[in-house]
Amino acid sequence: MSKVDTKFKFTKRKLESLKPADKTITYHDTVTTGLKLSVSKAGTYTFFIYRKIKGRPERIKLGNFPSMTVEQARISGSDVNAQIDRKNNPNDARRAELSEITLKELFDDYLELHAKPHKKSWRNDEMNYKNHLSHWNSRKLSTIKALDIKRLHNKVEKESGGYQANRVHSLIRSMFYKAIDWEHYQGNNPAKGVERFVEHSRERKLEAEELKAFFKAVSEEQNDVIRDYILISLLTGARRSNVLSMEWKELHLERAEWVIPAEKMKGGKEQTLPLTHEAMQILKERKPNKKSKFVFTSNGKTGHLVEPKKGWVRILKRAGIENLRLHDLRRTLGSWQARTGASLAIIGKTLAHQDQKTTAIYARLDNDPVRESMEKATSAMMNAGKQGAEIIPIKKQAK
């Protein structure tokens, strides 16, 4: 059997004549330094440069023939040789890219090493990541550019407003700074130069003339989890994350109270929130699910409702109400408390505000005046809506 000539000038015709054998054969180009072609048993033709770099042999893949032509392989090979002559190893960058972590891996580290130990609002970070950044889970950090973040920033602003867009921007910016500190990432922070939206103090709330249509639209919502979640959000004025993750063990229905544990509170202090008559009716109507500890259950990973965006849009469309966000329900309860004569201290305790100027005042208040104020506000909203008083019977009919 004649010996195979493996050293020759690479040409298209010559390479097309090469046939796979019972083992991989490597051919050597006599024109471009280090340029070689391997032909595997399976018939894969691969161009590569083989050189010693700092005394170590390195194989640097260029591409596959015939997708990569001989001319392209020579150009690419010459570029690789130039890098090697400058004492650079092209494989170093490739190895770094392969070992680089994904955004999801960075967030997992960020949550466990930074957010949970140091931030009371870490659950907000968790929710913002899941709602707005999780579609980038598998992306390597170096593939996320400033333009990507700018486009995402604009998208969130259109869907959820400038405030929410800025919170998402703050999260990813903080994540990249941590990645740099932890040596997960060698580049510049791509979120650093993205201009944030100007945040204006929002005063939107449900007005008296909107309440009838709102209550009617809510009562007609066929998804009872979303329907009851929205009503409890309005009637308690609690933060969205707290209502979404409400657990049966936190509810003390015998004394009409909801005790939100400190680890779920923004200020890190347990809050005892009175439950009004209307809120009690809704909660008693819901049957504890033996499969879930949560009040507003979901089949998702968390086990509870996470983002009722579609249901909220349906309700607003039926009610003919525009520019109202879920967080505005919290502001609505506070505004109706003010209308019915509640002091700022009472409102602050109801909504668990962290304003240091009022904390010292309302921290000494017990829940009796808070309950009285919430009952007055709820009654006023129901009366203004006229149909509000019938909301529980309507809910029963809708099931």
DODRENZA-55631 format. One line per 5 residues: number of its first residue (from 1); for each residue x, y, z of C-alpha. Coordinates in nm, 3 decimals, always signed. Layout:
BEGIN
NUM) X,Y,Z  ...
END
This chain:
BEGIN
1) +0.000,+0.000,+0.000  +0.148,+0.331,-0.110  +0.224,+0.595,+0.144  -0.025,+0.889,+0.155  +0.131,+1.223,+0.062
6) +0.019,+1.455,+0.342  +0.230,+1.760,+0.252  +0.127,+1.970,-0.047  -0.005,+2.308,-0.156  -0.373,+2.328,-0.058
11) -0.611,+2.389,-0.350  -0.983,+2.338,-0.381  -0.944,+2.057,-0.635  -0.680,+1.878,-0.427  -0.884,+1.895,-0.105
16) -1.201,+1.777,-0.281  -1.009,+1.468,-0.393  -0.926,+1.365,-0.035  -1.136,+1.076,+0.094  -1.204,+0.974,+0.458
21) -1.005,+0.674,+0.581  -1.041,+0.435,+0.874  -0.868,+0.690,+1.093  -0.827,+1.067,+1.104  -0.558,+1.192,+0.868
26) -0.390,+1.533,+0.896  -0.268,+1.713,+0.585  -0.009,+1.996,+0.589  -0.011,+2.303,+0.366  +0.325,+2.401,+0.221
31) +0.233,+2.768,+0.173  +0.089,+2.904,+0.500  +0.287,+2.837,+0.817  +0.114,+2.590,+1.044  -0.197,+2.552,+0.825
36) -0.334,+2.199,+0.837  -0.649,+2.006,+0.744  -0.777,+1.706,+0.935  -1.010,+1.457,+0.766  -1.200,+1.243,+1.013
41) -1.342,+0.894,+0.959  -1.689,+1.054,+0.957  -1.590,+1.283,+0.672  -1.541,+1.613,+0.858  -1.277,+1.837,+0.701
46) -1.133,+2.087,+0.951  -0.879,+2.365,+0.890  -0.654,+2.456,+1.184  -0.324,+2.619,+1.269  -0.076,+2.409,+1.463
51) +0.204,+2.606,+1.630  +0.405,+2.603,+1.948  +0.329,+2.903,+2.168  +0.565,+2.966,+2.459  +0.692,+2.614,+2.419
56) +0.347,+2.453,+2.425  +0.179,+2.305,+2.114  -0.153,+2.471,+2.033  -0.420,+2.368,+1.783  -0.633,+2.668,+1.677
61) -0.940,+2.579,+1.478  -1.023,+2.801,+1.180  -1.330,+2.639,+1.020  -1.459,+2.349,+0.813  -1.399,+2.285,+0.445
66) -1.577,+2.349,+0.207  -1.779,+2.607,+0.408  -1.445,+2.779,+0.459  -1.253,+2.805,+0.133  -0.880,+2.754,+0.099
71) -0.836,+3.129,+0.043  -1.034,+3.212,+0.358  -0.832,+2.957,+0.556  -0.507,+3.120,+0.442  -0.630,+3.468,+0.541
76) -0.755,+3.346,+0.879  -0.440,+3.142,+0.933  -0.217,+3.440,+0.854  -0.409,+3.647,+1.110  -0.360,+3.377,+1.373
81) +0.012,+3.358,+1.292  +0.040,+3.736,+1.332  -0.119,+3.713,+1.678  +0.121,+3.436,+1.776  +0.418,+3.641,+1.653
86) +0.296,+3.919,+1.886  +0.314,+3.668,+2.174  -0.066,+3.633,+2.189  -0.242,+3.299,+2.213  -0.576,+3.308,+2.021
91) -0.698,+3.012,+2.221  -0.678,+3.211,+2.547  -0.973,+3.427,+2.443  -1.168,+3.122,+2.333  -1.100,+2.941,+2.657
96) -1.206,+3.250,+2.853  -1.529,+3.269,+2.652  -1.605,+2.902,+2.715  -1.540,+2.938,+3.088  -1.732,+3.267,+3.115
101) -2.047,+3.243,+3.325  -2.400,+3.314,+3.205  -2.627,+3.591,+3.332  -2.833,+3.334,+3.525  -2.520,+3.204,+3.698
106) -2.424,+3.561,+3.785  -2.770,+3.635,+3.926  -2.761,+3.321,+4.140  -2.431,+3.441,+4.290  -2.561,+3.797,+4.322
111) -2.871,+3.679,+4.508  -2.692,+3.448,+4.750  -2.371,+3.645,+4.810  -2.497,+4.002,+4.797  -2.872,+4.063,+4.781
116) -3.000,+3.823,+5.049  -2.729,+3.904,+5.307  -2.734,+4.281,+5.254  -3.065,+4.395,+5.100  -3.407,+4.390,+5.267
121) -3.562,+4.430,+4.922  -3.391,+4.126,+4.769  -3.729,+3.978,+4.674  -3.784,+4.276,+4.447  -3.454,+4.194,+4.275
126) -3.570,+3.836,+4.236  -3.901,+3.948,+4.084  -3.741,+4.206,+3.854  -3.494,+3.949,+3.725  -3.763,+3.689,+3.661
131) -4.000,+3.933,+3.490  -3.752,+4.129,+3.280  -3.411,+3.959,+3.258  -3.470,+3.583,+3.266  -3.496,+3.564,+2.885
136) -3.118,+3.632,+2.890  -3.051,+3.339,+3.126  -2.814,+3.153,+2.893  -2.627,+3.455,+2.756  -2.259,+3.488,+2.838
141) -2.181,+3.816,+3.011  -1.958,+3.942,+2.731  -2.245,+3.909,+2.480  -2.460,+4.163,+2.666  -2.386,+4.506,+2.526
146) -2.491,+4.859,+2.620  -2.732,+4.868,+2.325  -2.904,+4.550,+2.449  -2.958,+4.709,+2.789  -3.078,+5.035,+2.636
151) -3.336,+4.851,+2.426  -3.451,+4.652,+2.729  -3.469,+4.972,+2.936  -3.695,+5.133,+2.674  -3.913,+4.822,+2.648
156) -3.974,+4.805,+3.023  -4.050,+5.179,+3.029  -4.320,+5.136,+2.763  -4.474,+4.837,+2.941  -4.434,+4.930,+3.308
161) -4.317,+5.292,+3.328  -3.991,+5.474,+3.387  -3.967,+5.392,+3.757  -3.980,+5.017,+3.693  -3.740,+5.048,+3.399
166) -3.490,+5.224,+3.625  -3.519,+4.950,+3.886  -3.435,+4.687,+3.624  -3.144,+4.901,+3.504  -3.016,+4.937,+3.862
171) -3.032,+4.561,+3.910  -2.832,+4.466,+3.600  -2.583,+4.748,+3.660  -2.525,+4.625,+4.016  -2.493,+4.266,+3.893
176) -2.220,+4.361,+3.643  -2.028,+4.561,+3.905  -2.033,+4.254,+4.129  -1.922,+4.036,+3.836  -1.621,+4.265,+3.791
181) -1.544,+4.263,+4.166  -1.568,+3.882,+4.177  -1.354,+3.848,+3.860  -1.637,+3.676,+3.674  -1.609,+3.936,+3.401
186) -1.315,+4.133,+3.260  -1.489,+4.401,+3.050  -1.654,+4.734,+3.127  -2.000,+4.753,+3.282  -2.238,+4.774,+2.981
191) -2.513,+4.932,+3.193  -2.296,+5.220,+3.314  -2.357,+5.454,+3.021  -2.729,+5.387,+2.978  -2.922,+5.703,+3.063
196) -3.197,+5.654,+3.318  -3.548,+5.795,+3.288  -3.646,+6.098,+3.492  -3.874,+5.978,+3.772  -4.173,+6.189,+3.857
201) -4.376,+6.143,+4.171  -4.681,+5.944,+4.064  -5.019,+6.043,+4.207  -5.251,+5.815,+4.007  -5.522,+5.643,+4.209
206) -5.877,+5.522,+4.163  -6.113,+5.820,+4.171  -6.470,+5.807,+4.297  -6.616,+5.817,+3.947  -6.403,+5.517,+3.841
211) -6.489,+5.286,+4.128  -6.825,+5.155,+4.002  -6.678,+5.045,+3.668  -6.370,+4.908,+3.842  -6.560,+4.694,+4.093
216) -6.790,+4.565,+3.820  -6.495,+4.471,+3.597  -6.319,+4.296,+3.885  -6.631,+4.099,+3.980  -6.663,+3.977,+3.620
221) -6.306,+3.842,+3.610  -6.332,+3.463,+3.565  -5.988,+3.386,+3.709  -6.069,+3.384,+4.080  -5.701,+3.396,+4.184
226) -5.638,+3.719,+3.994  -5.975,+3.864,+4.096  -5.922,+3.806,+4.467  -5.558,+3.912,+4.452  -5.658,+4.251,+4.310
231) -5.931,+4.301,+4.569  -5.702,+4.211,+4.860  -5.435,+4.444,+4.717  -5.685,+4.730,+4.723  -5.839,+4.648,+5.061
236) -5.509,+4.599,+5.247  -5.284,+4.851,+5.069  -5.000,+4.599,+5.109  -4.702,+4.586,+4.877  -4.744,+4.373,+4.567
241) -4.474,+4.122,+4.663  -4.636,+4.068,+5.003  -4.983,+4.005,+4.861  -4.852,+3.777,+4.586  -4.668,+3.559,+4.841
246) -4.938,+3.572,+5.111  -4.944,+3.245,+5.307  -5.231,+3.093,+5.503  -5.012,+3.065,+5.811  -4.970,+3.446,+5.810
251) -5.346,+3.497,+5.839  -5.514,+3.503,+6.178  -5.876,+3.512,+6.071  -6.006,+3.465,+6.425  -5.877,+3.812,+6.510
256) -5.893,+3.953,+6.155  -5.521,+4.019,+6.117  -5.249,+3.948,+5.865  -4.901,+3.922,+6.016  -4.636,+3.979,+5.748
261) -4.302,+3.836,+5.869  -3.997,+4.061,+5.893  -3.806,+3.876,+5.619  -4.077,+3.974,+5.369  -4.092,+4.338,+5.472
266) -3.899,+4.615,+5.297  -3.798,+4.767,+5.631  -3.712,+4.432,+5.786  -3.975,+4.465,+6.061  -4.281,+4.247,+6.108
271) -4.611,+4.418,+6.021  -4.950,+4.331,+6.165  -5.216,+4.452,+5.924  -5.585,+4.464,+6.021  -5.823,+4.290,+5.780
276) -6.144,+4.476,+5.706  -6.484,+4.308,+5.692  -6.471,+4.298,+5.311  -6.120,+4.153,+5.307  -6.225,+3.888,+5.558
281) -6.518,+3.785,+5.339  -6.293,+3.736,+5.038  -6.034,+3.535,+5.230  -6.297,+3.313,+5.393  -6.441,+3.241,+5.048
286) -6.104,+3.110,+4.934  -6.042,+2.752,+5.036  -5.689,+2.664,+5.153  -5.527,+2.442,+4.891  -5.370,+2.137,+5.056
291) -5.109,+2.131,+4.781  -5.001,+2.490,+4.841  -4.922,+2.706,+5.141  -5.005,+3.020,+4.944  -5.338,+3.202,+4.923
296) -5.300,+3.302,+4.558  -5.175,+2.979,+4.407  -5.003,+2.914,+4.077  -4.867,+2.612,+3.895  -4.537,+2.793,+3.838
301) -4.205,+2.736,+4.011  -4.281,+2.969,+4.305  -4.616,+2.808,+4.380  -4.786,+3.148,+4.398  -4.909,+3.412,+4.155
306) -4.618,+3.612,+4.018  -4.725,+3.863,+3.755  -5.100,+3.896,+3.682  -5.035,+4.138,+3.395  -5.279,+3.985,+3.144
311) -5.561,+3.967,+3.398  -5.500,+4.327,+3.503  -5.516,+4.440,+3.139  -5.847,+4.253,+3.093  -5.999,+4.423,+3.396
316) -5.890,+4.773,+3.296  -6.019,+4.718,+2.943  -6.362,+4.609,+3.070  -6.372,+4.905,+3.310  -6.257,+5.155,+3.047
321) -5.984,+5.276,+3.283  -5.645,+5.390,+3.154  -5.305,+5.460,+3.307  -5.367,+5.263,+3.625  -5.104,+5.027,+3.764
326) -5.131,+4.760,+4.027  -4.917,+4.966,+4.265  -5.175,+5.247,+4.237  -5.417,+5.033,+4.439  -5.190,+5.081,+4.740
331) -5.195,+5.456,+4.685  -5.575,+5.440,+4.643  -5.631,+5.301,+4.993  -5.406,+5.568,+5.146  -5.586,+5.846,+4.958
336) -5.927,+5.723,+5.074  -5.799,+5.704,+5.430  -5.698,+6.069,+5.398  -6.041,+6.159,+5.257  -6.208,+6.000,+5.558
341) -5.998,+6.192,+5.807  -5.703,+5.965,+5.884  -5.381,+6.130,+5.998  -5.053,+6.088,+5.814  -4.931,+5.873,+6.103
346) -5.226,+5.635,+6.065  -5.178,+5.613,+5.687  -4.805,+5.558,+5.736  -4.862,+5.269,+5.974  -5.119,+5.113,+5.741
351) -4.884,+5.123,+5.443  -4.566,+5.049,+5.645  -4.389,+5.356,+5.515  -4.021,+5.392,+5.603  -4.015,+5.773,+5.627
356) -3.800,+5.841,+5.931  -3.993,+6.160,+6.015  -4.314,+5.971,+6.078  -4.182,+5.633,+6.192  -4.132,+5.747,+6.550
361) -4.493,+5.866,+6.565  -4.680,+5.576,+6.411  -4.456,+5.306,+6.564  -4.629,+5.376,+6.895  -4.979,+5.339,+6.754
366) -5.173,+5.021,+6.813  -5.392,+4.866,+6.544  -5.732,+4.991,+6.668  -5.717,+5.336,+6.504  -5.557,+5.181,+6.196
371) -5.840,+4.928,+6.167  -6.099,+5.202,+6.217  -5.938,+5.411,+5.944  -5.920,+5.119,+5.701  -6.284,+5.030,+5.765
376) -6.388,+5.392,+5.700  -6.183,+5.411,+5.382  -6.313,+5.078,+5.254  -6.672,+5.176,+5.329  -6.625,+5.509,+5.152
381) -6.482,+5.335,+4.843  -6.767,+5.087,+4.837  -7.026,+5.361,+4.873  -6.860,+5.570,+4.603  -6.860,+5.269,+4.375
386) -7.217,+5.184,+4.476  -7.167,+4.837,+4.335  -6.876,+4.772,+4.566  -7.098,+4.655,+4.851  -7.219,+4.372,+4.625
391) -6.873,+4.256,+4.531  -6.879,+3.932,+4.733  -7.217,+3.809,+4.601  -7.103,+3.893,+4.247  -6.784,+3.696,+4.303
396) -6.988,+3.391,+4.403  -7.198,+3.413,+4.089  -6.889,+3.442,+3.871  -6.742,+3.112,+3.993
END
